[in-house]
């Protein structure tokens, strides 16, 4: 018997007593106030009640599980004892899926974080909740100790479709190359900045903000249209770089540091005229030249330590916005820190595309900066959809297993229509607000995100699992900065599945309910 396993047994009675004692003197998690909707349930939050879950650090010989199911469990927490591994060639004792063996010594990418976007619409919906306690509950749900641990935010530079109007900064005077009239918009001061500041006050760690421009002022573009086929006029290449710097400066004046900027949201839309969204098209040569000669030097010479993320487009465009850009302009590599990816159409494109930027340039990273369900569907908001939650979860697990360092959702909250959106491009959101009822609801998507975001804290490293597929169980694992092992499991079957997670000489025996997400956390004792 190993020393570690012996210690587990010695601590057994003490741990049972200790946990029982704690349960008597501390207030524990608030359960979800469920309301049945569609294929699952939503959780209802009011000014006076909102479900909460606290994360417990497991002691030697123990582990915790957190379970969410289609039939209504939400972060159901369970305290458990590890058992000793017995060498059995049949492995029958360890469940019908055998063993998932985690290897904390084989490590991959370091996790940057998870989050959502503060658009104009998100800020409008948050402020539509008139009771300040209800607003606080929403922010706490995402960023607080009892929430799901968000530590990243994406913010539009100017307007996007999730605004009530098309706009940019410094729209007048026309051809103002020195941006002498640059100022933030009403929407920044009234909606985006207040929500970001509240998140910063609530978050357990510094929030890293990613800023993305949809469209600069029309006079910078040829033709001067908010959407459709267009390009940046070359005489304004430096002006567009200065445009980003001025935005960074203005937010810094509000004590909001920008962690990274992307090189324009979905530039493919401005090449192929995809939809009516605000956009700016690029050629790969143009983008490379702008990064190497304008954006890169401008930001590096500034007092701000801001990363540059190329792409900010769908997975299938990764080779275009990284490999081809660098083939055209190799010197741009000196300024590119990573590549930003959106999750749309991922189910038709191989995840191996995510590794292309890393194979030749291992110092770079890949991060997801936008995702949403309900796009171009009727209805866009599908309250209680379990299927949409699982689409999120499976995508995140897949992305992490292909070395992605973080995942940022789209609008943090929307109304029941999926807006506002000035071009009626309504979509779904993990939180939907009902100001007329004085409540907001948390969708199954919220909990799917939280099963990873709450536990895969910044600085965690993905580790090896000896079987990436176990029956119908998707999985991913990390070792956290607290030196715990976290494994996320998804059971898509309509039956219980037994899983045994092996770490050294210890076994965490876990029963996965039908159609469930389970996060397992155990101490790293090897």
Residue pairs with C-beta under 8 A, 6 or more apart in sequence:
1 84
1 505
2 504
2 505
4 60
4 504
4 505
4 506
4 525
4 526
5 84
5 505
5 506
7 60
7 61
8 60
8 61
8 81
8 82
8 84
8 506
9 61
11 59
11 60
11 61
12 61
12 81
15 59
15 61
15 62
15 81
19 79
28 54
29 51
29 52
29 53
29 54
29 75
29 77
29 146
30 49
30 50
30 51
30 52
30 146
31 51
31 74
32 41
32 43
32 51
32 72
32 74
32 75
32 442
33 43
33 44
33 45
33 49
33 51
34 41
34 42
34 43
34 44
34 72
34 74
35 41
35 42
35 43
35 44
35 384
35 441
36 384
37 383
37 384
38 382
38 383
38 384
38 385
38 386
39 70
39 384
39 385
39 386
39 387
40 70
40 71
40 72
40 384
40 385
40 386
40 389
40 444
41 71
41 72
41 74
41 384
41 444
42 383
42 384
42 441
42 442
42 443
42 444
43 51
43 74
43 441
43 442
43 446
44 439
44 441
45 51
45 134
45 137
45 138
45 141
45 439
45 440
45 441
45 442
46 134
46 137
46 438
46 439
47 131
47 133
47 134
47 137
47 438
48 133
50 137
50 140
50 141
51 74
51 75
51 442
52 146
52 147
53 66
53 75
53 77
53 146
53 450
53 454
54 145
54 146
55 149
55 454
55 455
55 521
56 64
56 77
56 79
56 521
57 482
57 484
57 521
58 64
58 484
58 521
58 522
58 523
59 523
60 523
60 525
61 81
61 82
61 506
62 79
62 80
62 81
62 82
62 522
62 523
63 80
63 81
63 82
63 508
63 520
63 521
63 522
63 523
64 77
64 78
64 79
64 80
64 520
64 521
64 522
65 77
65 78
65 80
65 510
65 518
65 519
65 520
65 521
66 75
66 76
66 77
66 78
66 451
66 455
66 518
66 519
66 521
67 73
67 75
67 76
67 78
67 513
67 516
67 517
67 518
68 74
68 75
68 76
68 444
68 447
68 448
68 451
68 516
68 517
68 518
69 76
69 513
69 514
69 515
69 516
69 517
70 386
70 444
70 514
70 515
70 516
71 513
71 514
71 515
73 513
73 516
74 447
75 447
75 450
75 451
80 508
80 509
80 510
82 506
82 507
82 508
82 522
83 506
83 507
83 509
84 505
84 506
84 507
85 502
85 504
85 505
85 506
85 507
86 93
88 94
91 98
91 99
94 498
94 500
94 502
94 507
94 509
95 497
95 498
95 499
95 500
95 509
96 471
96 497
96 498
97 470
97 471
97 473
97 497
97 498
97 499
98 467
98 470
98 500
99 467
99 500
99 501
99 502
99 507
100 465
100 466
100 467
100 470
100 473
100 475
100 487
100 499
100 500
100 501
100 502
101 465
101 466
101 467
101 501
101 502
101 503
102 463
102 464
102 465
102 466
102 477
102 485
102 487
102 501
102 502
102 503
103 463
103 464
103 465
103 466
104 463
104 479
104 485
104 503
104 524
104 526
105 463
105 526
106 463
106 464
107 461
107 462
107 463
107 464
107 479
108 403
108 461
108 462
108 463
108 464
109 365
109 403
109 404
109 405
109 461
109 462
110 405
110 459
110 460
110 461
111 405
111 406
111 456
111 457
111 458
111 459
111 460
111 461
111 462
111 478
112 152
112 208
112 365
112 367
112 405
112 406
112 458
113 150
113 151
113 152
113 208
113 406
113 453
113 458
114 149
114 150
114 151
114 152
114 406
114 407
114 408
114 409
114 449
114 452
114 453
114 456
115 142
115 150
115 151
115 152
115 153
115 154
115 207
115 208
115 406
115 408
115 409
115 453
116 122
116 142
116 150
116 153
116 154
116 408
116 409
116 410
116 411
116 412
116 430
117 153
117 154
117 155
117 156
117 370
117 408
117 409
117 410
117 411
117 412
118 153
118 154
118 155
118 192
118 195
118 196
118 199
118 412
119 155
119 156
119 160
119 162
119 163
119 192
119 410
119 411
120 156
120 159
120 160
120 162
120 163
120 164
120 187
120 191
120 192
120 420
121 162
121 163
121 411
121 414
121 419
121 420
121 421
122 162
122 191
122 195
122 411
122 412
122 413
122 414
123 187
123 190
123 191
123 192
123 194
123 195
124 164
124 191
124 420
125 413
125 414
125 415
125 433
125 435
126 135
126 138
126 139
126 191
126 195
126 412
126 413
126 433
127 135
127 190
127 191
127 194
127 195
128 415
128 433
128 435
129 135
129 138
129 433
129 435
129 438
129 440
130 435
130 438
131 438
134 438
134 439
134 440
135 198
136 198
137 440
138 413
138 431
138 433
138 440
139 195
139 198
139 199
139 202
140 146
140 147
140 202
141 147
141 148
141 431
141 442
141 446
142 148
142 150
142 199
142 412
142 431
143 149
143 150
143 151
143 199
143 202
143 203
143 204
143 207
144 202
144 203
144 204
145 204
147 450
147 454
148 446
148 447
148 449
148 450
148 453
148 454
149 204
149 450
149 453
149 454
149 455
149 457
150 199
150 203
150 207
150 453
151 203
151 204
151 205
151 206
151 207
151 208
151 457
151 458
152 207
152 208
152 209
152 210
152 259
152 406
152 408
153 196
153 199
153 207
153 208
153 209
153 210
153 408
154 209
154 210
154 211
154 212
154 369
154 370
154 408
155 192
155 196
155 209
155 210
155 211
155 212
156 162
156 163
156 192
156 211
156 212
156 213
156 214
156 265
157 169
157 211
157 212
157 213
157 214
157 243
157 244
157 247
157 261
158 167
158 168
158 169
158 185
158 213
158 214
158 215
158 216
159 165
159 166
159 167
159 168
159 185
159 187
159 214
159 215
159 278
160 214
160 265
160 277
160 278
161 214
161 276
161 277
161 278
161 421
161 422
161 423
161 425
162 411
162 419
162 420
162 421
162 425
163 187
163 420
163 421
163 422
164 420
164 422
165 422
166 215
166 226
166 278
166 422
167 185
167 187
168 215
168 216
168 217
168 218
169 182
169 183
169 184
169 185
169 217
169 243
169 246
169 247
170 176
170 179
170 181
170 182
170 183
170 217
170 243
171 217
171 218
171 219
172 181
173 181
174 219
175 219
176 219
177 235
177 236
177 238
177 239
178 239
178 242
179 239
179 242
179 243
179 246
182 243
182 246
182 250
183 250
184 193
184 247
184 250
188 250
193 251
193 254
193 256
195 412
196 207
196 209
196 256
197 254
197 255
197 256
199 207
200 207
200 256
205 457
205 458
208 259
208 260
209 251
209 256
209 257
209 258
209 259
209 260
210 258
210 259
210 260
210 261
210 262
210 309
210 340
210 367
210 369
210 408
211 244
211 247
211 248
211 251
211 258
211 260
211 261
211 262
212 261
212 262
212 264
212 265
212 312
212 340
212 369
213 243
213 244
213 261
213 262
213 264
213 265
213 280
214 264
214 265
214 277
214 278
214 279
214 280
215 221
215 226
215 227
215 278
215 279
215 280
216 232
216 236
216 240
216 243
216 280
218 224
218 225
218 226
220 232
220 233
220 236
220 239
220 240
220 243
221 230
221 231
221 232
221 233
221 280
222 230
222 231
222 232
222 233
223 229
223 230
226 278
226 279
227 269
227 273
227 275
227 276
227 277
227 278
227 279
228 270
228 273
228 276
228 279
229 270
229 271
229 272
229 273
229 281
230 270
230 279
230 280
230 281
231 270
231 280
231 281
231 282
231 283
231 286
232 240
232 280
232 282
232 286
232 290
234 286
237 289
237 290
237 293
237 294
238 294
238 298
240 290
240 294
240 295
241 290
241 294
241 295
241 298
241 299
242 298
244 261
244 295
244 298
244 299
245 298
245 299
245 302
245 304
247 258
248 258
248 261
248 299
248 302
248 304
248 306
249 304
251 257
251 258
252 258
252 304
257 304
258 304
258 306
259 306
259 307
260 306
260 307
260 308
260 309
260 337
260 338
261 295
261 299
261 306
261 307
261 308
261 309
262 308
262 309
262 310
262 311
262 312
262 340
262 369
263 282
263 287
263 290
263 291
263 295
263 308
263 309
263 310
263 311
263 312
263 321
264 270
264 280
264 282
264 312
265 278
265 279
265 312
265 370
266 274
266 277
266 279
266 312
266 313
266 314
266 342
267 279
267 280
267 281
267 282
267 287
267 312
267 313
267 321
268 274
268 281
268 313
268 314
268 317
268 320
269 275
269 277
269 279
269 281
270 279
270 280
270 281
270 282
271 281
271 282
271 283
275 423
275 425
276 423
276 425
277 423
277 425
282 290
284 320
284 321
284 324
284 325
284 327
284 328
285 328
285 329
287 310
287 321
287 325
287 332
288 325
288 326
288 328
288 329
288 332
289 329
289 332
291 308
291 310
291 325
291 329
291 332
291 335
291 336
292 329
292 331
292 332
292 334
292 335
295 308
295 335
296 308
296 332
296 334
296 335
296 336
297 335
299 306
299 308
299 335
300 335
307 337
307 338
308 335
308 336
308 337
309 336
309 337
309 338
309 339
309 340
309 367
309 369
310 321
310 322
310 325
310 332
310 336
310 338
310 339
310 340
311 317
311 318
311 321
311 322
311 339
311 340
311 341
312 321
312 340
312 341
312 342
312 369
312 370
313 320
313 321
313 340
313 341
313 342
314 341
314 342
314 344
314 345
314 346
314 349
315 341
315 342
315 343
315 345
315 346
315 349
315 351
315 353
315 354
316 345
316 348
316 349
316 353
318 339
318 341
318 353
318 354
318 356
318 357
318 366
319 353
319 356
321 339
322 336
322 339
322 356
322 357
323 356
323 357
323 360
325 332
326 332
326 333
326 336
333 361
336 364
337 364
337 365
338 357
338 364
338 365
338 366
338 367
338 405
339 357
339 364
339 365
339 366
339 367
340 367
340 368
340 369
341 354
341 366
341 367
341 368
341 369
341 404
342 368
342 369
342 370
342 371
343 368
343 370
343 371
343 395
343 399
344 371
344 375
346 395
346 398
351 398
351 399
351 401
351 402
352 402
354 366
354 399
354 402
354 403
354 404
355 402
355 403
357 364
357 366
358 364
358 365
358 366
358 403
365 403
365 405
366 403
366 404
366 405
367 404
367 405
367 406
367 407
367 408
368 399
368 404
368 406
368 407
368 408
369 408
370 408
370 409
370 410
371 392
371 395
371 407
371 408
371 409
371 410
372 409
372 410
372 411
372 427
372 428
372 429
373 382
373 385
373 388
373 391
373 392
373 427
373 428
373 445
374 380
374 381
374 382
374 388
374 418
374 426
374 427
374 428
375 425
375 427
379 418
380 417
380 418
380 426
380 427
380 428
381 414
381 416
381 417
381 418
381 426
381 427
381 428
381 429
381 432
382 388
382 428
383 432
383 441
383 443
384 443
384 444
385 428
385 443
385 444
385 445
386 444
386 515
388 428
388 443
388 444
388 445
389 443
389 444
389 445
389 447
389 448
389 517
390 448
390 490
390 492
392 409
392 445
392 448
392 449
393 448
393 449
393 451
393 452
393 474
393 490
393 517
394 474
394 490
396 407
396 448
396 449
396 452
397 452
397 474
397 475
397 476
397 488
397 490
398 474
399 407
400 407
400 452
400 456
400 462
400 476
401 462
401 468
401 476
403 462
407 452
409 430
409 449
410 427
410 429
411 427
411 429
412 429
412 430
412 431
413 429
413 430
413 431
413 432
413 433
413 440
414 426
414 427
414 428
414 429
414 431
414 432
414 433
415 432
415 433
416 432
416 433
416 434
417 426
418 426
418 427
418 428
418 429
419 426
421 427
428 443
428 445
429 443
429 445
430 442
430 443
430 445
430 446
430 449
431 440
431 441
431 442
431 443
431 446
432 440
432 441
432 443
433 439
433 440
434 440
434 441
447 517
448 517
451 488
451 517
451 518
451 519
452 476
452 488
452 519
454 519
455 478
455 480
455 486
455 488
455 519
455 521
456 478
456 480
456 486
456 488
457 480
457 481
457 482
458 481
459 480
459 481
460 478
460 479
460 480
460 481
460 486
461 478
461 479
462 476
462 477
462 478
463 477
463 478
463 479
463 485
464 477
465 475
465 476
465 477
465 487
468 475
469 475
470 499
471 493
471 497
472 491
472 492
472 493
472 497
473 489
473 490
473 491
473 497
473 499
473 512
474 489
474 490
474 492
475 487
475 488
475 489
475 490
476 487
476 488
477 485
477 486
477 487
477 488
478 485
478 486
479 485
479 486
479 524
480 486
483 523
483 524
484 521
484 522
484 523
484 524
485 503
485 521
485 522
485 523
485 524
486 519
486 520
486 521
487 501
487 519
487 520
487 521
488 517
488 518
488 519
488 520
489 499
489 510
489 512
489 517
489 518
489 519
489 520
490 516
490 517
490 518
491 497
491 512
491 513
491 514
491 515
491 516
491 517
491 518
492 515
493 514
493 515
494 514
494 515
495 514
496 511
496 512
496 513
496 514
497 511
497 512
498 509
498 510
498 511
498 512
499 509
499 510
499 511
499 512
500 507
500 508
500 509
500 510
501 507
501 508
501 510
501 520
501 522
503 522
503 524
503 525
503 526
504 525
504 526
506 522
506 525
508 520
508 522
510 518
510 520
512 518
